[in-house]
Amino acid sequence: MIAGIAPFLAGLGLFFCGIHFIAANLTSLAGRKARAVLTRLATTRAQAALVGIVAGILTQSTNAVTYIVIGLSAMLVIFVAIDFRIAASYLVALAGFAIYFGINRDDRARQWINILLGIGLLFLGVEMLKSSAGPLREWLFAEGLVQYAANLPPLLLAMGAALTMLCQSSTVAGAIAVAAANIGVIDFSGACWIVYGANLGSAANYLLLARSLGGEARQIVLIQVVQKLAGFIGIVLLLAVGWTLATPLAEAMTPPIADTTAGQVALVFLAYQGFGSLTCTLFFRQVTHWLEHIAPPTELEELSRPAFLIHEALVEPSFALDLVDREELRLMERLPAMLDSVRADGEGSAASPTTLRSAGLVVGRAMASYLEQILDCDPNRAERERVVRLQHRTANLAALYEALDEFVVAAGNARKWPSSGRVADQMVEALHMLLAALVDAVKSEDAAEREFVMSLLRNRDELMERIRRRVLNEDPDMPADAQSALFAATTLFERVVWLARQNTMLLAAAHSKGGAAAGQGS
């Protein structure tokens, strides 16, 4: 009996290996460019739905799609019902030759070759399951296990759920159900119950995953739970109607489309996914509203959302650039709050410096992308020059956030010792005052105020060096850690001041260009 089951288990192992190769390598291929393409394609609900379908088909796992957009994946289950022995053999042969002759040395080439190998292994495994299932089928029938399980739909339901939770994919469990039906191990009804259980197991997987997430990431995972449960409710309603009419509707509706048991089970799997997705689409607003209530956005997500970058404004580059200006000002107004956690009499910002930095960098990247889209809209020469200046200011602003976050850490370390702590407190207050003045100058149209801020942000390298020497002279026994913390804090202070000065200079240049353009226009 063990020798008879071994080929079946080997086929199952090849099947799992194929699934892993496909999902792992397709996920790796979804790099920055692929994410940019997905972002541009998913500008409407219909386009986003299409992208989800394609991604689900390619990765063969809704889990993978969820991680990538952190779908609809029924094609694999349908493929299991088809004979792919010859094609699979050629795919494995091609992948083997490519590996042997070193064609897979490049990372991208290696990933594509692994995908081909995965597809070949997957379908070879399926065919091996079919061809080696004779002894297993005979043993199951001889022992009466098939008849026993067929009379206990809850057992098949639990088997499907357990298999999905083990494999982390309802697609895998559904494909196994199709293969089992194809070789006669279970009948159509039993395979359907495994499919139903597989989707319930998938819902349980997503629910467990949601416990470790928060905000929008948790919402994305929970909508998968809703989709799976909606599909199950649809199946329960279908079964209830069938029992009422004394007619198994699934068995009656699938034969006109598929003439094999495997094909009919694959259609049931597809219908399950389709009904759940359709339900979520029809009640999208209600579902998202409920998800926002039970999994509200995190503080970081709220701060990371651009307030003014409207896609529809791109048709008018001048107006779109005004929106980027407003987004820039909104980011700059947060700069002084970065120091609240280390200020002696700070009001205390609701967000930590790390959160403000992360949110600032996310919004900065959104601004950079928005500026690239403005360039794609063929602006005139003056608008192109304005885009370039805004790109420089956006990059400078991101560097400011990073330097401020590092300064806060260094200042906190310096405050552990009295002598370096006094200097750190003075630098924190001075920097807060300078940043507040910078924000006021950005808001103001007064050139004199900008000049005043420029004078405040003059080079302070010599001043910082004198401060370091004075502190070391006053406290020659200062520990090495305190000296390192003081040096880091003063160096980062210089960097923040330099970046703030650069930002002011870029703003002054922008205003002078704007004034010159206005003068020419008049």
C-alpha positions as CSV (number, residue, x, y, z in Angstrom):
1,M,0.0,0.0,0.0
2,I,2.8,2.4,0.9
3,A,4.5,1.8,-2.5
4,G,1.2,2.5,-4.3
5,I,0.7,5.8,-2.4
6,A,4.2,7.0,-3.0
7,P,3.7,8.2,-6.6
8,F,0.6,10.0,-5.5
9,L,2.4,11.8,-2.8
10,A,5.3,12.6,-5.2
11,G,2.8,14.2,-7.5
12,L,1.3,16.2,-4.7
13,G,4.8,17.3,-3.8
14,L,5.5,18.4,-7.4
15,F,2.2,20.3,-7.3
16,F,3.1,22.2,-4.2
17,C,6.6,23.0,-5.5
18,G,5.1,24.4,-8.7
19,I,2.8,26.6,-6.7
20,H,5.7,27.9,-4.6
21,F,7.9,28.6,-7.6
22,I,5.2,30.5,-9.5
23,A,4.0,32.7,-6.5
24,A,7.5,33.4,-5.1
25,N,9.1,34.5,-8.4
26,L,6.1,36.4,-9.7
27,T,5.9,38.3,-6.5
28,S,9.7,39.1,-6.8
29,L,9.2,40.4,-10.3
30,A,6.6,42.9,-9.1
31,G,9.3,45.5,-8.4
32,R,9.1,49.3,-8.5
33,K,8.3,49.6,-12.2
34,A,5.5,47.0,-11.9
35,R,4.0,48.8,-8.9
36,A,4.2,52.1,-10.8
37,V,2.3,50.5,-13.7
38,L,-0.3,49.0,-11.4
39,T,-0.7,52.4,-9.7
40,R,-1.3,54.1,-13.1
41,L,-3.7,51.4,-14.3
42,A,-5.8,51.3,-11.1
43,T,-7.1,54.9,-11.4
44,T,-10.8,53.8,-11.5
45,R,-12.7,51.0,-9.8
46,A,-13.1,49.1,-13.0
47,Q,-9.4,49.3,-13.9
48,A,-8.5,48.3,-10.3
49,A,-10.8,45.3,-10.5
50,L,-9.2,44.2,-13.8
51,V,-5.7,44.6,-12.4
52,G,-6.7,42.5,-9.4
53,I,-8.1,39.8,-11.7
54,V,-4.9,39.7,-13.8
55,A,-2.7,39.7,-10.7
56,G,-4.7,36.8,-9.2
57,I,-4.4,34.8,-12.4
58,L,-0.7,35.4,-12.6
59,T,0.2,34.7,-9.0
60,Q,-2.4,31.9,-8.5
61,S,-2.8,33.2,-5.0
62,T,-5.0,36.0,-3.6
63,N,-2.6,36.1,-0.6
64,A,0.1,37.2,-3.0
65,V,-2.1,39.9,-4.5
66,T,-3.1,41.1,-1.0
67,Y,0.6,41.4,0.0
68,I,1.5,43.2,-3.3
69,V,-1.4,45.8,-3.1
70,I,-0.8,44.6,0.5
71,G,-8.6,38.6,-6.6
72,L,-9.9,36.3,-8.5
73,S,-7.8,33.2,-8.8
74,A,-9.7,30.4,-10.4
75,M,-7.7,29.8,-13.5
76,L,-5.4,27.2,-11.9
77,V,-8.4,25.2,-10.8
78,I,-9.7,25.2,-14.3
79,F,-6.3,24.3,-15.7
80,V,-6.2,21.2,-13.5
81,A,-9.1,19.8,-15.5
82,I,-7.1,20.0,-18.7
83,D,-4.3,17.7,-20.0
84,F,-1.0,19.5,-20.1
85,R,1.4,16.6,-20.0
86,I,3.3,17.4,-23.2
87,A,3.4,21.2,-22.6
88,A,4.5,20.7,-19.0
89,S,7.3,18.3,-20.1
90,Y,8.6,20.8,-22.6
91,L,8.6,23.6,-19.9
92,V,10.5,21.5,-17.5
93,A,13.0,20.6,-20.3
94,L,13.5,24.2,-21.3
95,A,14.0,25.3,-17.6
96,G,16.5,22.4,-17.1
97,F,18.5,23.3,-20.2
98,A,18.5,27.0,-19.1
99,I,19.8,26.1,-15.6
100,Y,22.4,23.7,-16.9
101,F,23.9,26.1,-19.4
102,G,23.9,29.1,-17.0
103,I,21.2,31.2,-18.7
104,N,19.8,31.9,-15.2
105,R,22.7,33.9,-13.9
106,D,20.9,37.2,-14.1
107,D,18.3,37.7,-11.3
108,R,15.5,38.6,-13.7
109,A,16.2,35.7,-16.0
110,R,16.4,33.3,-13.1
111,Q,13.0,34.4,-11.9
112,W,11.4,33.8,-15.3
113,I,13.1,30.4,-15.6
114,N,11.9,29.5,-12.1
115,I,8.3,30.5,-13.1
116,L,8.5,28.2,-16.2
117,L,9.9,25.5,-14.0
118,G,7.1,26.0,-11.5
119,I,4.4,25.8,-14.2
120,G,6.0,22.6,-15.5
121,L,6.3,21.0,-12.1
122,L,2.7,22.0,-11.2
123,F,1.2,20.3,-14.2
124,L,3.5,17.3,-14.1
125,G,2.4,16.9,-10.5
126,V,-1.2,17.0,-11.5
127,E,-0.7,14.5,-14.3
128,M,1.3,12.3,-11.8
129,L,-1.6,12.5,-9.4
130,K,-4.0,11.3,-12.2
131,S,-1.8,8.5,-13.4
132,S,-0.8,7.1,-10.0
133,A,-4.2,7.4,-8.3
134,G,-5.4,3.9,-9.3
135,P,-4.0,2.0,-6.2
136,L,-5.1,4.8,-3.9
137,R,-8.6,4.9,-5.4
138,E,-9.0,1.1,-5.1
139,W,-7.9,1.2,-1.5
140,L,-10.2,4.0,-0.6
141,F,-13.2,2.3,-2.2
142,A,-12.3,-1.1,-0.7
143,E,-12.1,0.3,2.8
144,G,-15.3,2.2,2.3
145,L,-13.7,5.6,3.1
146,V,-15.1,7.3,0.0
147,Q,-18.6,6.2,0.8
148,Y,-18.2,7.3,4.4
149,A,-16.9,10.7,3.5
150,A,-19.5,11.3,0.8
151,N,-22.2,10.8,3.4
152,L,-20.6,13.4,5.7
153,P,-20.4,16.8,3.9
154,P,-19.3,18.5,7.2
155,L,-16.2,16.2,7.1
156,L,-15.4,17.2,3.6
157,L,-16.0,20.8,4.5
158,A,-13.5,20.5,7.4
159,M,-11.0,18.7,5.1
160,G,-11.1,21.6,2.6
161,A,-10.7,24.2,5.3
162,A,-7.8,22.4,7.0
163,L,-6.1,21.9,3.6
164,T,-6.4,25.6,2.8
165,M,-5.1,26.7,6.2
166,L,-2.1,24.3,5.8
167,C,-1.3,25.4,2.2
168,Q,-2.2,29.1,2.7
169,S,-4.2,29.0,-0.6
170,S,-7.8,28.0,-1.4
171,T,-6.6,27.7,-5.0
172,V,-4.4,24.8,-4.1
173,A,-7.2,23.0,-2.1
174,G,-9.6,23.7,-5.0
175,A,-7.2,22.3,-7.5
176,I,-6.7,19.1,-5.4
177,A,-10.5,18.7,-5.2
178,V,-10.7,19.0,-9.0
179,A,-7.9,16.4,-9.4
180,A,-9.5,14.1,-6.9
181,A,-12.8,14.3,-8.8
182,N,-11.0,13.8,-12.1
183,I,-9.5,10.5,-11.0
184,G,-12.7,9.3,-9.3
185,V,-11.5,9.4,-5.7
186,I,-14.5,11.5,-4.8
187,D,-17.7,12.4,-6.6
188,F,-18.9,15.8,-7.8
189,S,-20.8,16.6,-4.6
190,G,-17.8,15.7,-2.4
191,A,-15.4,17.8,-4.4
192,C,-17.8,20.7,-4.1
193,W,-17.9,20.4,-0.4
194,I,-14.1,20.5,-0.3
195,V,-14.2,23.6,-2.4
196,Y,-16.7,25.2,0.0
197,G,-14.5,24.3,2.9
198,A,-11.4,25.6,1.1
199,N,-12.9,29.0,0.8
200,L,-13.9,29.0,4.5
201,G,-10.4,28.1,5.4
202,S,-9.1,30.9,3.3
203,A,-11.4,33.3,5.2
204,A,-9.9,32.0,8.4
205,N,-6.4,32.5,7.1
206,Y,-7.1,36.2,6.2
207,L,-8.8,36.7,9.6
208,L,-5.7,35.5,11.4
209,L,-3.5,37.7,9.2
210,A,-5.7,40.7,9.9
211,R,-5.0,40.4,13.6
212,S,-1.3,41.4,13.0
213,L,-2.2,44.4,10.8
214,G,-3.8,47.8,11.3
215,G,-5.4,50.5,9.3
216,E,-5.8,50.2,5.6
217,A,-3.7,47.1,5.4
218,R,-6.2,45.4,7.8
219,Q,-9.1,46.7,5.7
220,I,-7.6,45.1,2.5
221,V,-7.2,41.8,4.3
222,L,-10.7,41.9,5.9
223,I,-12.4,42.6,2.5
224,Q,-11.0,39.2,1.4
225,V,-12.8,37.7,4.4
226,V,-16.0,39.4,3.4
227,Q,-15.6,38.1,-0.2
228,K,-15.1,34.5,0.9
229,L,-18.0,34.6,3.3
230,A,-20.3,36.2,0.7
231,G,-19.4,33.4,-1.7
232,F,-20.2,30.8,1.0
233,I,-23.5,32.5,1.7
234,G,-24.4,32.4,-2.0
235,I,-23.6,28.7,-2.1
236,V,-25.7,28.1,1.0
237,L,-28.6,29.9,-0.6
238,L,-28.1,27.8,-3.8
239,L,-28.1,24.6,-1.8
240,A,-31.2,25.7,0.1
241,V,-33.1,26.4,-3.1
242,G,-31.9,23.1,-4.5
243,W,-33.1,21.2,-1.4
244,T,-36.4,23.0,-1.6
245,L,-36.9,22.0,-5.3
246,A,-35.4,18.6,-4.6
247,T,-33.0,19.3,-7.5
248,P,-29.2,19.7,-7.0
249,L,-28.8,23.0,-8.8
250,A,-25.0,22.8,-9.1
251,E,-25.2,19.4,-10.7
252,A,-27.9,20.6,-13.0
253,M,-26.4,23.9,-14.1
254,T,-22.7,22.8,-14.8
255,P,-23.1,19.9,-17.4
256,P,-24.2,22.2,-20.3
257,I,-20.9,24.1,-19.9
258,A,-18.5,21.3,-18.9
259,D,-18.9,17.6,-19.7
260,T,-16.4,16.3,-17.2
261,T,-16.7,16.1,-13.4
262,A,-13.4,17.9,-13.1
263,G,-14.5,20.7,-15.3
264,Q,-17.8,21.0,-13.4
265,V,-16.0,21.3,-10.1
266,A,-13.7,24.0,-11.6
267,L,-16.8,25.9,-12.6
268,V,-18.3,25.7,-9.1
269,F,-15.0,27.1,-7.7
270,L,-15.1,29.9,-10.3
271,A,-18.8,30.7,-9.5
272,Y,-17.9,30.8,-5.8
273,Q,-15.2,33.4,-6.3
274,G,-17.4,35.3,-8.8
275,F,-20.4,35.6,-6.5
276,G,-18.3,36.8,-3.6
277,S,-16.5,39.4,-5.7
278,L,-19.8,40.5,-7.3
279,T,-21.4,41.0,-3.9
280,C,-18.4,43.0,-2.6
281,T,-18.6,45.1,-5.8
282,L,-22.3,45.8,-5.5
283,F,-22.1,46.7,-1.8
284,F,-18.7,48.3,-2.0
285,R,-19.5,51.5,-0.2
286,Q,-21.3,49.7,2.6
287,V,-18.5,47.2,3.0
288,T,-15.7,49.8,3.0
289,H,-17.7,52.0,5.5
290,W,-18.0,49.1,7.8
291,L,-14.3,48.2,7.4
292,E,-13.2,51.8,8.1
293,H,-15.3,51.6,11.3
294,I,-13.8,48.4,12.6
295,A,-10.3,49.1,11.3
296,P,-9.8,52.9,11.2
297,P,-6.7,54.2,9.4
298,T,-3.6,54.5,11.5
299,E,-2.1,57.9,12.5
300,L,0.7,57.3,9.9
301,E,-1.8,56.5,7.2
302,E,-3.8,59.7,8.0
303,L,-0.6,61.8,7.9
304,S,0.6,60.1,4.7
305,R,-2.4,61.1,2.6
306,P,-1.8,64.0,0.3
307,A,-4.4,66.7,0.7
308,F,-4.2,68.6,-2.5
309,L,-2.7,66.3,-5.2
310,I,-5.9,65.9,-7.3
311,H,-5.5,63.7,-10.4
312,E,-8.2,65.6,-12.3
313,A,-6.1,68.8,-12.0
314,L,-3.4,67.4,-14.2
315,V,-5.3,68.7,-17.3
316,E,-4.2,72.2,-16.3
317,P,-0.5,72.1,-15.4
318,S,-0.4,75.6,-13.9
319,F,-3.2,74.8,-11.5
320,A,-1.7,71.4,-10.7
321,L,1.6,73.1,-9.8
322,D,-0.3,75.4,-7.4
323,L,-1.6,72.3,-5.7
324,V,1.9,71.0,-5.3
325,D,2.9,74.3,-3.7
326,R,0.1,74.0,-1.2
327,E,1.1,70.4,-0.4
328,E,4.7,71.6,0.1
329,L,3.5,74.2,2.6
330,R,1.5,71.6,4.5
331,L,4.6,69.5,4.8
332,M,6.7,72.4,5.9
333,E,4.3,73.4,8.6
334,R,4.9,70.0,10.3
335,L,8.7,70.6,10.5
336,P,8.7,72.4,13.9
337,A,6.5,69.6,15.4
338,M,9.4,67.2,14.8
339,L,11.1,68.7,17.8
340,D,8.2,68.7,20.2
341,S,9.2,65.4,21.8
342,V,12.6,66.8,22.9
343,R,11.7,70.4,23.7
344,A,11.7,71.3,27.4
345,D,8.5,73.3,27.1
346,G,7.1,71.7,23.9
347,E,3.4,71.3,23.6
348,G,3.9,67.7,22.6
349,S,2.9,66.7,19.1
350,A,0.4,64.0,18.8
351,A,2.7,62.2,16.3
352,S,6.2,61.0,17.0
353,P,9.1,62.3,15.0
354,T,9.5,58.9,13.3
355,T,5.8,59.0,12.3
356,L,6.1,62.5,11.0
357,R,9.3,61.6,9.1
358,S,7.7,58.5,7.5
359,A,4.6,60.4,6.6
360,G,6.6,63.3,5.2
361,L,8.6,60.9,3.0
362,V,5.5,59.2,1.7
363,V,3.9,62.5,0.8
364,G,7.2,63.7,-0.7
365,R,7.2,60.6,-3.0
366,A,3.6,61.3,-4.0
367,M,4.6,64.9,-4.9
368,A,7.5,63.7,-6.9
369,S,5.3,61.3,-8.8
370,Y,2.7,64.0,-9.3
371,L,5.3,66.4,-10.8
372,E,6.4,63.6,-13.2
373,Q,2.8,63.3,-14.3
374,I,2.6,67.1,-14.9
375,L,5.7,66.8,-17.2
376,D,3.8,64.1,-19.1
377,C,1.0,66.6,-19.8
378,D,3.3,68.7,-22.1
379,P,3.5,71.9,-20.0
380,N,5.0,75.1,-21.5
381,R,8.5,76.2,-20.8
382,A,7.8,78.4,-17.7
383,E,5.8,75.5,-16.2
384,R,8.6,73.1,-16.9
385,E,11.1,75.3,-15.1
386,R,8.7,75.5,-12.2
387,V,8.4,71.7,-12.1
388,V,12.2,71.4,-11.9
389,R,12.4,73.9,-9.0
390,L,9.6,72.1,-7.2
391,Q,11.4,68.8,-7.7
392,H,14.5,70.2,-6.1
393,R,12.5,71.6,-3.2
394,T,10.7,68.3,-2.7
395,A,14.0,66.4,-2.5
396,N,15.4,69.0,-0.1
397,L,12.3,68.8,2.1
398,A,12.6,65.0,2.3
399,A,16.2,65.4,3.3
400,L,15.1,67.9,6.0
401,Y,12.7,65.4,7.5
402,E,15.4,62.7,7.6
403,A,18.0,65.0,9.2
404,L,15.5,66.3,11.8
405,D,14.6,62.8,12.8
406,E,18.2,61.9,13.2
407,F,18.8,65.1,15.2
408,V,16.0,64.3,17.6
409,V,17.6,60.9,18.3
410,A,21.1,62.5,18.8
411,A,19.7,65.3,21.0
412,G,17.9,62.7,23.1
413,N,21.2,60.8,23.6
414,A,23.1,64.0,24.4
415,R,20.6,64.9,27.1
416,K,21.7,61.9,29.2
417,W,24.6,63.9,30.5
418,P,24.3,67.3,32.1
419,S,27.0,69.2,30.2
420,S,26.0,67.9,26.7
421,G,22.4,68.1,27.7
422,R,22.4,71.8,28.2
423,V,23.8,72.3,24.7
424,A,21.3,69.9,23.3
425,D,18.4,71.9,24.9
426,Q,19.8,75.1,23.5
427,M,20.1,73.7,20.0
428,V,16.6,72.2,20.1
429,E,15.0,75.6,21.0
430,A,17.1,77.4,18.5
431,L,16.2,75.0,15.7
432,H,12.6,75.2,16.6
433,M,12.7,79.0,16.3
434,L,14.5,78.8,13.0
435,L,12.0,76.3,11.5
436,A,9.1,78.4,12.7
437,A,10.6,81.4,11.0
438,L,11.1,79.4,7.9
439,V,7.5,78.4,7.8
440,D,6.4,82.0,8.3
441,A,8.6,83.1,5.5
442,V,7.2,80.5,3.1
443,K,3.6,81.7,3.9
444,S,4.6,85.3,3.5
445,E,4.9,87.1,0.2
446,D,7.3,89.7,1.7
447,A,10.8,89.4,0.2
448,A,12.2,91.2,3.3
449,E,11.0,88.5,5.6
450,R,12.7,85.9,3.4
451,E,15.9,87.8,3.5
452,F,15.7,88.0,7.3
453,V,15.3,84.2,7.5
454,M,18.2,83.8,5.2
455,S,20.3,85.9,7.6
456,L,19.2,83.7,10.5
457,L,20.2,80.5,8.6
458,R,23.7,81.6,7.9
459,N,26.5,79.0,8.1
460,R,27.1,77.9,11.7
461,D,30.0,75.5,11.3
462,E,32.4,77.7,13.3
463,L,29.8,78.4,16.0
464,M,29.2,74.6,16.5
465,E,32.9,74.0,16.7
466,R,33.4,76.7,19.3
467,I,30.5,75.2,21.3
468,R,32.0,71.7,21.2
469,R,35.4,73.0,22.4
470,R,33.8,75.1,25.2
471,V,31.8,72.1,26.5
472,L,34.9,69.9,26.5
473,N,36.9,72.6,28.3
474,E,34.3,73.0,30.9
475,D,33.9,69.2,31.4
476,P,37.2,67.5,30.5
477,D,36.0,64.3,32.1
478,M,33.0,64.0,29.8
479,P,32.4,60.3,28.9
480,A,33.2,59.2,25.4
481,D,29.6,58.4,24.7
482,A,28.6,61.9,25.7
483,Q,31.2,63.4,23.4
484,S,30.0,61.2,20.5
485,A,26.4,62.3,21.2
486,L,27.3,65.9,21.4
487,F,29.3,65.7,18.1
488,A,26.4,64.0,16.3
489,A,23.9,66.5,17.6
490,T,25.9,69.5,16.6
491,T,26.8,68.0,13.2
492,L,23.1,67.3,12.5
493,F,22.2,70.8,13.7
494,E,24.5,72.2,11.0
495,R,22.9,69.9,8.4
496,V,19.4,70.9,9.3
497,V,20.3,74.6,9.1
498,W,22.0,74.1,5.8
499,L,19.0,72.3,4.3
500,A,16.7,75.0,5.6
501,R,18.8,77.7,4.0
502,Q,18.8,75.8,0.7
503,N,15.1,75.6,0.9
504,T,14.8,79.3,1.5
505,M,17.1,80.0,-1.4
506,L,15.1,77.8,-3.7
507,L,11.9,79.6,-2.6
508,A,13.5,83.0,-3.2
509,A,14.6,81.9,-6.7
510,A,11.1,80.7,-7.4
511,H,9.5,84.0,-6.3
512,S,12.0,86.1,-8.3
513,K,11.3,83.9,-11.4
514,G,7.6,84.3,-10.8
515,G,7.9,88.1,-10.4
516,A,10.0,88.3,-13.6
517,A,7.4,86.3,-15.5
518,A,4.6,88.5,-14.2
519,G,6.5,91.6,-15.3
520,Q,7.0,90.3,-18.8
521,G,3.4,89.3,-19.0
522,S,2.3,92.8,-18.1
